[in-house]
Amino acid sequence: MSQAQPQTQPHVETVAHAEATPEEPQPYTELGLKDDEYARIRSILGRRPTEAELAMYSVMWSEHCSYKSSKVHWRHWKENTTEEMRAKMLAGIGENAGVVDIGDGWAVTFKIESHNHPSYVEPYQGAATGVGGIVRDIIAMGARPLALLDSLRFGAAEAIDTKRVLPGVAAGISGYGNCLGLPNIGGEVVFDTTYQGNPLVNAMCVGAMRAEDLHLAHASGTGNKVILFGARTGLDGIGGVSVLASETFTGEESGSGRKKLPSVQVGDPFTEKVLIECCLELFREELVVGIQDLGGAGLSCATSELASAGDGGMRVELDRVPLRAEGMTPAEVLSSESQERMCAVVRPEDLDAFLRVCAKWDVLATEIGEVTEGERLEISWHGETVVDVPPRSLAHEGPEYHRPIQRPAAQDALQADSPGRLPRPSGATELRETVLRMAASPNLCSRSWVTDQYDRYVRGGTVLAQPADTGMIMVDERTGRGVAAATDCNGRYVKLDPYTGTQLALAEAYRNVATGGATPLAVTNCLNFGSAEDPGVMWQFEQAVRGLAEGCAELGIPVTGGNVSFYNQTGDTAVLPTPVVGVLGVLDDVRRRIPTGIGGEPGETLLLLGDTREEFGGSDWADVVHGHLGGLPPAVDLLREKLLAEILVAGSRDGMISAAHDLSGGGLAQTLVETVLIGQTGARVVLADDQDPFVQLFSESAGRVLVAVPRTEELRFTELCTARGLPWRRTGVVDPDSDALEIQDVATFPIGELREAWESTLPGLYGA
């Protein structure tokens, strides 16, 4: 058992001192606590808090940890989750990550979280530690992490600050994920001026385990030991999830000579890689009663949540925590968000075996406390009690706000400003120019400059990865069982109509998973919005939560968990409301997956599934060509999306589809460009005579997929669509002998010309 190194001890405040000095002023406002919150803490404790207790409440009652502005809206999840939907979940909202049963005794856990503000302050470490944190959430459920996805938003692509932030974020994600040996299989990169000064970095991880190996975060069993293992605790990351990066806890102290460190955590992926293997062996040996990763709020969160979810209290000797900085106070030790740390509850009879496993993996492990009777979390520092609180008041009984909600006064005018008034391209020449301009635009061009930095195929289990519509990973080598995942959100749609826009995000992620041949199974989310104190933002948020909850009910798939990130704005300018939706799907045999790019036999038929309408509100055409945002987003029909998914899955299962690509940003034109470039083969396309070519090429109507069908399967597949009531239209043929995309009566695009337009934009902005 490792012991903490002797330290030069600073003056610390005990509970006895706090009781004896009730009127001593405390810097609670500097730590982000309101007057009424501080008064409530005093009421809970029956006295003023100690410095260490004040630190714990300030981080645990922060927006990030307590969801104090959002949890009143969680009723929408409860009201719209049926028993049939719950039956799919092994763990849901409130756990470290959601877990679903995927069959054959396998369970998959997945979650997405934000690391937005740290990634602006220090792009590399902010993004890297975002990856590290979400991976530890997956480990804490008892699973082996299998794959990563990332959903990224930046300011204008050409902006100077974007050229600072984006390369750092991409390098941080790749640096951490590649070192862990985790393939990065999907996600998004989106640019908009509202994200200038406030990028969104949302990281998602997927892991798998046998269903019986599920672990939950709780501290049960009086006398069981509390073990802290992993990296040492330092000054980095203090207050990273709230306003704790203040002089009170991180400033240079008079005479100490200690340098003030940033609030952004510093990651070490190699330490985390060893920690993963150590945890998995501890699980296999059944040496863990409960486990919690140390992420946001550090030890404050781990100890209070374990104790609160258990059947007793907890006693912790904080001075036993291994440190990597001298003179740390109890408040700093409890608030530190140093990375690569876990906290486990272990039976006394298993303690030696637990420590032997940690020693085998060279993982530092220290017994810091034990589970006690009663309902108190007691923390001592060199024999003096510095914390004595009811843990539920920290972890599960924080503030709950009913923030004012008001539809913005400008919303009607925004929706009335239809893009129908904008000039459109007329004639073949202008249509051709528009196709190329759109393909080269920052939001539609190839993401390979970013994704080529990620290892997408490490460990050999990757089945599909970017630029495919969905990422897919094999779970069981014996049977070929696998899972697919996709994240999506068009913030412009959500700005125009938060309810419909969020359902469109859900529909697109659901459709992308099905386009790969997988059956959509469950949802996670990362809800990124502006200030919770803005009634207009809270209207957007409430509409989005309700839209997602009711949309999931209509599709019959549960929300298993997620993350809320408020205060994403620069000055008075909030980011586009960005409720990122992640959908997980399952495939019985990954050999039946559907690729995105065409490239099968000559003469394969291209079929367009779904209806095309004149829908341009929030579209890429309106944004790229006119810089316009207004009108209404495309209509969403979730029952049609469900039908479309069922037909795609059936087509995959029965070998009727050789390639498929959904239609979303940029419409059919963009889908055709990407389909031929990814498949590296030509195609001939014929537009319908009864509809404007511009509408056919650039409309962003939802519920549409372009599929390639072998000639031998065309009749069987189209009869299936007709029998199920899904509209379809022959759109063209695959032509492997051609080096061009030919759109009849519009233009012929040589593959080389399309590739230059699609692939040169990001390298041109950020370097080769």
KAZI-V613144 format. One record per pair of residues at least 24 apart in sequence whose ideal C-beta (glycine too) atoms are under 8 Angstrom apart, sorted by the first residue. I is the first residue (numbers start at 0). J is the second residue. Records with the same first field share a line. If there is no record, write none. Layout:
I = J + J
This chain:
0 = 354 + 364 + 365 + 366
1 = 321 + 363 + 364 + 365
2 = 319 + 321 + 365
3 = 318 + 319 + 320 + 321 + 322 + 365
4 = 321 + 322
6 = 318 + 322 + 325 + 326 + 327
7 = 325 + 326
8 = 326 + 381
9 = 326 + 327 + 328
11 = 50 + 51 + 328 + 329 + 380 + 383 + 385
12 = 49 + 50 + 51 + 385
13 = 49 + 383 + 384 + 385
14 = 49 + 384 + 385 + 386 + 387
15 = 383 + 384
16 = 49
17 = 46 + 47 + 48 + 49 + 52
18 = 46
20 = 47
21 = 46 + 47
23 = 47
25 = 50 + 53
26 = 245 + 247
27 = 53 + 57
29 = 242 + 245 + 246 + 247
30 = 54 + 57 + 241 + 242 + 243 + 245 + 247
31 = 57 + 61 + 241 + 242 + 243
32 = 56 + 57 + 60
36 = 60 + 398
39 = 398
43 = 388 + 389 + 392
44 = 387 + 388
49 = 385 + 386
50 = 328 + 329 + 330 + 385
51 = 328 + 329 + 330 + 333 + 378 + 380 + 385 + 386
52 = 385 + 386 + 387 + 388
53 = 330
54 = 243 + 248 + 299 + 330 + 331 + 333 + 334
55 = 296 + 299 + 303 + 333 + 334 + 386 + 388 + 393
56 = 393
57 = 241 + 242 + 243
58 = 238 + 240 + 241 + 243 + 295 + 296 + 297 + 299 + 300 + 334
59 = 296 + 299 + 300 + 303 + 393 + 394 + 397
60 = 393 + 397 + 398
61 = 240 + 241 + 242 + 296
62 = 241 + 531 + 563 + 565 + 566
63 = 240 + 241 + 295 + 296 + 564
64 = 240 + 241 + 295 + 296 + 300 + 397
65 = 397 + 398
66 = 563
67 = 397 + 398 + 399 + 400
68 = 400 + 402 + 531 + 537 + 563 + 565
69 = 526 + 531 + 540 + 544 + 563 + 565
70 = 399
71 = 399 + 400 + 401
72 = 540 + 541 + 544 + 545
73 = 544
75 = 544 + 545 + 547 + 548 + 549
76 = 544 + 548 + 558
78 = 548
79 = 548 + 549 + 551 + 552
80 = 548 + 551 + 552 + 557 + 558
81 = 552 + 555
83 = 555
84 = 551 + 552 + 555 + 556 + 557
85 = 557
87 = 520 + 521 + 556 + 557
88 = 521 + 557 + 559
89 = 210 + 213
90 = 140 + 213 + 215 + 559
91 = 557 + 558 + 559 + 560
92 = 558 + 559 + 560 + 561
93 = 560
94 = 140 + 215 + 216 + 560
95 = 136 + 137 + 139 + 140 + 216 + 291 + 292
96 = 136 + 137 + 139 + 140 + 204 + 206 + 559 + 560
97 = 521 + 523 + 558 + 559 + 560
98 = 140 + 142 + 213 + 559
99 = 520 + 521 + 559 + 583
100 = 210
101 = 474 + 480 + 482 + 520 + 585
102 = 480 + 585 + 587
103 = 475 + 478 + 480
104 = 209 + 210 + 211
105 = 207 + 208 + 209 + 210 + 474 + 475 + 480
106 = 142 + 207 + 208 + 209 + 210 + 212 + 213
107 = 142 + 205 + 206 + 207 + 474 + 482 + 583 + 585
108 = 137 + 140 + 142 + 205 + 206 + 207 + 208
109 = 137 + 203 + 204 + 205 + 206 + 484 + 521 + 523 + 559 + 581 + 583
110 = 136 + 137 + 203 + 204 + 523 + 559 + 560 + 561 + 562
111 = 148 + 150 + 201 + 202 + 203 + 486 + 523 + 524 + 525 + 561 + 562 + 579 + 581
112 = 136 + 201 + 202 + 203 + 525 + 562
113 = 199 + 200 + 201 + 525 + 527 + 562 + 564
114 = 200 + 201 + 202
115 = 197 + 198 + 199 + 200 + 201 + 527 + 564 + 567
116 = 197
117 = 239 + 262 + 263 + 264
118 = 164 + 167 + 168 + 171 + 198 + 200
119 = 164 + 196 + 197 + 198
120 = 261 + 262 + 263
121 = 167 + 261 + 263
122 = 163 + 164 + 165 + 166 + 167 + 168 + 170 + 171 + 198
123 = 167 + 168 + 170 + 171 + 174
124 = 171 + 263 + 264 + 265 + 266
125 = 168 + 171 + 200 + 263
126 = 167 + 168 + 169 + 170 + 171 + 172 + 175 + 200 + 202
127 = 171 + 172 + 174 + 175 + 266 + 268
128 = 171 + 175 + 236 + 263 + 264 + 265 + 266 + 338
129 = 171 + 172 + 200 + 202
130 = 171 + 172 + 175 + 176 + 179 + 202 + 204 + 266
131 = 175 + 266 + 268 + 271 + 338 + 339
132 = 202 + 292 + 294 + 295 + 338
133 = 202 + 203 + 204
134 = 179 + 181 + 204 + 271 + 275
135 = 271 + 274 + 292 + 293 + 294 + 339 + 341
136 = 204 + 292 + 294
137 = 204 + 205 + 206
138 = 206 + 274 + 275 + 278 + 279 + 292 + 341
139 = 214 + 216 + 290 + 291 + 292 + 341
140 = 206 + 208 + 213 + 214 + 215
141 = 208 + 212 + 213 + 214 + 282 + 290
142 = 206 + 207 + 208 + 212
143 = 206 + 207 + 208 + 275 + 279
144 = 179 + 181 + 204 + 205 + 206 + 275
145 = 181 + 182 + 205 + 206 + 207 + 460 + 472 + 474
146 = 181 + 182 + 183 + 184 + 204 + 205 + 460 + 461 + 470 + 472 + 484
147 = 172 + 176 + 181 + 182 + 183 + 184 + 202 + 203 + 204 + 205 + 453
148 = 183 + 184 + 185 + 186 + 202 + 203 + 204 + 205 + 470 + 484 + 485 + 486 + 581
149 = 183 + 186 + 187 + 200 + 201 + 202 + 203
150 = 186 + 187 + 199 + 201 + 203 + 486 + 488 + 525 + 579 + 581
151 = 186 + 187 + 188 + 189 + 198 + 199 + 200 + 201 + 449
152 = 189 + 190 + 191 + 194 + 198 + 199 + 490 + 527 + 574 + 577
153 = 188 + 189 + 190 + 194 + 198
154 = 190 + 191 + 192 + 193 + 194 + 195 + 196 + 198
155 = 190 + 191 + 192 + 195
156 = 190 + 441 + 760 + 761 + 764
157 = 764
158 = 192 + 195
160 = 195 + 196
161 = 190 + 195
162 = 764 + 765
164 = 198
165 = 198 + 449 + 765
166 = 765
168 = 198 + 200
169 = 449 + 452
170 = 452
172 = 202 + 452 + 453
173 = 452 + 453 + 454
174 = 268
175 = 266 + 268 + 271
176 = 268 + 453 + 454
177 = 453 + 454 + 457
178 = 268 + 269 + 272
179 = 268 + 271 + 272 + 275
180 = 272 + 454 + 457 + 458
181 = 457 + 458
182 = 453 + 454 + 455 + 456 + 457 + 458 + 460 + 461 + 464 + 472
183 = 450 + 453 + 454 + 455 + 464 + 465
184 = 455 + 461 + 463 + 464 + 465 + 470 + 471 + 472 + 484
185 = 464 + 465 + 467 + 469 + 470 + 484 + 485 + 486
186 = 465 + 486
187 = 486 + 487 + 488 + 579
188 = 446 + 449
189 = 442 + 490
190 = 441 + 442
191 = 490 + 491 + 574 + 575
193 = 490 + 572 + 573 + 574 + 575
194 = 574 + 575
195 = 569
196 = 569
197 = 567 + 568 + 569 + 574
199 = 527 + 564 + 567 + 574 + 577 + 579
201 = 486 + 525 + 527 + 562 + 579
203 = 484 + 486 + 523 + 525 + 581
205 = 472 + 482 + 484 + 583
207 = 474 + 482
212 = 282
214 = 282 + 287 + 289 + 290
215 = 289 + 308
216 = 289 + 290 + 291 + 304 + 305 + 308
217 = 288 + 289 + 305 + 308 + 309 + 310 + 344
218 = 288 + 289 + 305 + 306 + 308 + 309 + 311 + 313 + 344 + 370
219 = 288 + 289 + 309 + 310 + 311 + 344 + 370
220 = 288 + 310 + 311 + 344 + 346 + 370
221 = 311 + 370 + 371 + 372
222 = 347 + 369 + 370
223 = 288 + 344 + 345 + 346 + 347 + 369 + 370
224 = 344 + 345 + 346 + 347 + 350 + 366 + 368 + 369 + 370
225 = 302 + 305 + 313 + 315 + 342 + 343 + 344 + 345 + 366 + 367 + 368 + 369 + 370
226 = 342 + 343 + 344 + 345 + 350 + 353 + 354 + 364 + 365 + 366 + 367
227 = 298 + 320 + 321 + 340 + 341 + 342 + 364 + 365 + 367
228 = 274 + 277 + 340 + 341 + 342 + 343 + 357 + 362 + 363 + 364 + 365
229 = 270 + 274 + 293 + 339 + 340 + 341 + 362 + 363
230 = 267 + 270 + 337 + 338 + 339 + 340 + 363
231 = 321 + 322 + 323 + 337 + 363
232 = 297 + 298 + 320 + 321 + 322 + 323 + 327 + 332 + 335 + 337 + 340
233 = 260 + 322 + 323 + 324 + 327 + 335 + 337
234 = 260 + 324 + 327 + 331 + 335
235 = 260 + 261 + 263 + 264 + 265 + 335 + 336 + 337
236 = 262 + 263 + 264 + 265 + 297 + 335 + 336 + 337 + 338
237 = 262 + 331 + 334 + 335 + 336
238 = 262 + 334
239 = 263 + 264 + 295 + 336
240 = 295 + 296 + 336
241 = 296
243 = 334
248 = 328 + 330 + 331 + 334
249 = 331
252 = 326
255 = 326
257 = 324 + 325 + 326
264 = 336 + 337 + 338
265 = 337 + 338
266 = 338 + 339
267 = 338 + 339
270 = 338 + 339
271 = 338 + 339
273 = 360 + 361 + 362
274 = 339 + 341 + 360 + 362
276 = 360
277 = 356 + 357 + 359 + 360 + 362
278 = 341
280 = 356 + 359 + 360
281 = 343 + 353 + 356 + 357
284 = 352 + 356
286 = 345 + 349 + 352 + 353 + 356
287 = 343 + 344 + 345 + 353
288 = 343 + 344 + 345 + 346
289 = 343 + 344
290 = 341 + 342 + 343 + 344
291 = 341 + 342 + 343
292 = 340 + 341 + 342
293 = 336 + 337 + 340 + 341 + 342
294 = 336
295 = 336
296 = 334 + 336
297 = 333 + 334 + 335 + 336 + 337 + 340
298 = 332 + 333 + 335 + 342
299 = 333 + 334 + 393
300 = 394
301 = 342
302 = 342 + 368 + 376 + 378 + 390
303 = 376 + 388 + 390 + 393 + 394
304 = 390 + 394
305 = 342 + 344
306 = 370 + 376 + 390 + 394
307 = 390 + 391 + 393 + 394 + 395
308 = 394
309 = 344 + 370
311 = 370 + 371 + 372 + 373 + 374
312 = 370 + 371 + 372 + 373 + 374 + 375 + 376 + 377 + 390
313 = 368 + 369 + 370 + 371 + 376 + 377 + 390
314 = 368 + 369 + 371 + 377 + 378 + 379
315 = 367 + 368 + 376 + 377 + 378 + 379
316 = 367 + 368 + 378 + 379
317 = 367 + 378 + 379 + 380 + 385
318 = 379 + 380 + 381
319 = 365 + 366 + 367
320 = 365 + 367
321 = 363 + 365
329 = 378 + 380 + 385 + 386
333 = 378 + 386
344 = 370
400 = 531
402 = 531 + 532 + 534 + 537
403 = 534 + 537
404 = 534 + 537 + 538 + 541
405 = 534 + 535 + 537 + 538
406 = 535 + 538
407 = 535 + 538
413 = 494 + 495 + 628 + 629
414 = 495 + 496 + 629 + 630 + 631
415 = 629 + 630
416 = 627 + 629 + 630
417 = 616 + 629 + 630 + 631
418 = 615 + 616 + 618 + 620 + 621 + 625 + 627 + 629 + 630
419 = 613 + 615 + 630
421 = 615 + 621 + 624 + 625 + 627
423 = 693
424 = 693
425 = 693
427 = 744 + 745 + 746
430 = 692 + 693 + 696 + 745 + 746
431 = 745 + 746 + 748
433 = 620 + 624 + 668 + 696 + 697
434 = 668 + 672 + 696 + 746 + 748
435 = 748 + 752 + 753 + 756
436 = 623 + 624
437 = 619 + 620 + 623 + 624 + 665 + 668 + 669 + 697
438 = 665 + 668 + 669 + 672 + 753 + 756 + 757
439 = 756 + 757 + 759 + 760
440 = 619 + 623 + 760
441 = 760 + 761 + 764
442 = 619 + 622 + 623 + 664
443 = 619 + 623 + 664 + 665 + 669
444 = 756 + 757 + 758 + 759 + 760 + 761
445 = 676 + 757 + 758 + 760 + 761
446 = 761
447 = 758 + 761
448 = 761 + 762 + 765
449 = 761
462 = 589 + 592
463 = 515 + 592 + 594 + 595
466 = 595 + 673 + 677
467 = 515 + 594 + 595 + 677
468 = 511 + 514 + 515 + 595 + 659 + 660 + 661
469 = 511 + 512 + 514 + 515 + 517 + 584
471 = 515 + 517 + 586 + 589 + 592
473 = 589
478 = 587 + 588
479 = 587 + 588 + 589 + 590
480 = 585 + 586 + 587 + 588 + 589
481 = 517 + 585 + 586 + 588 + 589 + 592
482 = 517 + 583 + 584 + 585 + 586
483 = 512 + 515 + 516 + 517 + 583 + 584 + 585 + 586 + 592
484 = 512 + 581 + 582 + 583 + 584
485 = 511 + 512 + 581 + 582
486 = 579 + 580 + 581 + 582
487 = 511 + 579 + 580 + 663
488 = 577 + 578 + 579 + 580
489 = 617 + 632 + 663 + 664
490 = 574 + 575 + 576 + 577
491 = 575 + 617 + 618 + 622 + 628 + 632
492 = 616 + 617 + 632 + 633
493 = 539 + 543 + 575 + 576 + 577 + 578
494 = 539 + 575 + 576 + 617 + 628
495 = 616 + 617 + 628 + 629 + 630 + 631 + 632
496 = 542 + 631 + 632
497 = 538 + 539 + 540 + 542 + 543 + 546 + 576
498 = 542 + 543 + 545 + 546
499 = 546 + 631 + 632 + 634 + 635
500 = 543 + 546 + 576 + 617 + 632
501 = 542 + 543 + 544 + 546 + 547 + 550 + 578 + 580
502 = 546 + 547 + 549 + 550 + 635 + 637
503 = 632 + 633 + 635 + 701
504 = 547 + 578 + 579 + 580
505 = 546 + 547 + 550 + 551 + 554 + 580 + 582 + 637
506 = 550 + 635 + 637 + 640 + 701 + 702
507 = 661 + 663 + 701
508 = 580 + 581 + 582
509 = 554 + 556 + 582 + 640 + 644
510 = 640 + 643 + 644 + 661 + 701 + 702 + 704
511 = 582 + 661
512 = 582 + 583 + 584 + 644
513 = 584 + 643 + 644 + 647 + 648
514 = 593 + 595 + 647 + 659 + 660 + 661 + 704
515 = 584 + 586 + 592 + 593 + 651 + 659
516 = 586 + 591 + 592 + 593 + 647 + 648 + 650 + 651 + 652 + 656
517 = 584 + 585 + 586 + 592 + 648
518 = 584 + 585 + 586 + 644 + 648
519 = 554 + 556 + 582 + 583 + 584 + 644
520 = 556 + 583 + 584 + 585
521 = 556 + 557 + 558 + 559 + 582 + 583
522 = 547 + 551 + 556 + 557 + 558 + 559 + 580 + 581 + 582 + 583
523 = 558 + 559 + 560 + 561 + 580 + 581 + 583
524 = 558 + 561 + 562 + 578 + 579 + 580 + 581
525 = 561 + 562 + 564 + 578 + 579 + 581
526 = 561 + 562 + 563 + 564 + 577 + 578 + 579
527 = 564 + 567 + 574 + 576 + 577 + 578 + 579
528 = 563 + 564 + 565 + 567 + 573 + 574 + 576 + 577 + 578
529 = 565 + 566 + 567 + 568 + 573 + 574 + 576
530 = 565 + 566 + 568 + 573
531 = 565 + 566
533 = 573
536 = 565 + 573 + 576
539 = 576
540 = 576
543 = 576 + 578
544 = 578
547 = 578 + 580
550 = 635 + 637
553 = 637 + 638 + 641
554 = 637 + 640 + 641
555 = 641
556 = 582
586 = 651
591 = 651 + 652 + 654
592 = 651
593 = 647 + 650 + 651 + 656 + 657 + 658 + 659
594 = 657 + 658 + 659 + 678
595 = 658 + 659 + 660 + 673 + 674 + 677 + 678
596 = 658 + 660 + 673 + 674 + 675 + 676 + 677 + 678 + 679 + 680
597 = 657 + 658 + 674 + 675 + 678 + 680 + 682 + 707 + 733
598 = 658 + 678 + 679 + 680 + 733 + 735
599 = 657 + 658 + 707 + 709 + 733
600 = 657 + 709 + 710 + 733 + 735
601 = 733 + 734 + 735 + 736
602 = 710 + 732 + 733 + 734
603 = 657 + 707 + 708 + 709 + 710 + 732 + 733
604 = 707 + 708 + 710 + 713 + 729 + 731 + 732 + 733
605 = 682 + 684 + 705 + 706 + 707 + 729 + 730 + 731 + 732 + 733
606 = 705 + 706 + 707 + 708 + 713 + 716 + 717 + 727 + 728 + 729 + 730
607 = 662 + 667 + 703 + 704 + 705 + 727 + 728 + 730
608 = 643 + 646 + 703 + 704 + 705 + 706 + 720 + 725 + 726 + 727
609 = 639 + 643 + 662 + 700 + 701 + 702 + 703 + 704 + 725 + 726
610 = 700 + 702 + 703 + 726
611 = 667 + 690 + 694 + 695 + 698 + 700 + 703
612 = 694 + 698 + 700
613 = 691 + 694 + 698
614 = 698 + 699 + 700
615 = 697 + 698 + 699
617 = 699
618 = 664 + 666 + 697 + 698 + 699
619 = 664 + 665 + 666 + 669 + 699
620 = 665 + 666 + 697 + 699
633 = 699 + 700 + 701
634 = 700 + 701
635 = 701 + 702
636 = 701 + 702
639 = 702 + 725
640 = 701 + 702
642 = 723 + 724 + 725
643 = 702 + 704 + 725
645 = 723
646 = 719 + 720 + 723 + 725
647 = 704 + 706
649 = 719
650 = 706 + 708 + 716 + 719
653 = 715
654 = 712
655 = 708 + 709 + 712 + 715 + 716 + 719
656 = 706 + 707 + 708 + 712 + 716
657 = 707 + 708 + 709
658 = 706 + 707
659 = 704 + 705 + 706 + 707
660 = 704 + 705
661 = 703 + 704 + 705
662 = 699 + 700 + 703 + 704 + 705
663 = 699 + 701
664 = 699
665 = 697 + 699
666 = 696 + 697 + 698 + 699 + 700
667 = 695 + 696 + 697 + 698 + 703 + 705 + 730
668 = 696 + 697
670 = 705
671 = 705 + 740 + 742
672 = 740 + 748 + 753 + 757
673 = 757
674 = 705
675 = 740 + 750 + 753
676 = 750 + 753 + 754 + 757
679 = 750
680 = 733 + 734 + 735 + 737
681 = 733 + 734 + 735 + 736 + 737 + 738 + 739 + 740 + 741 + 750
682 = 731 + 732 + 733 + 734 + 737 + 740 + 741
683 = 731 + 732 + 734 + 737 + 741 + 743
684 = 730 + 731 + 740 + 741 + 742 + 743
685 = 729 + 730 + 731 + 743
686 = 730 + 742 + 743 + 744 + 745
687 = 728
692 = 744 + 745
696 = 742 + 745
705 = 730
707 = 733
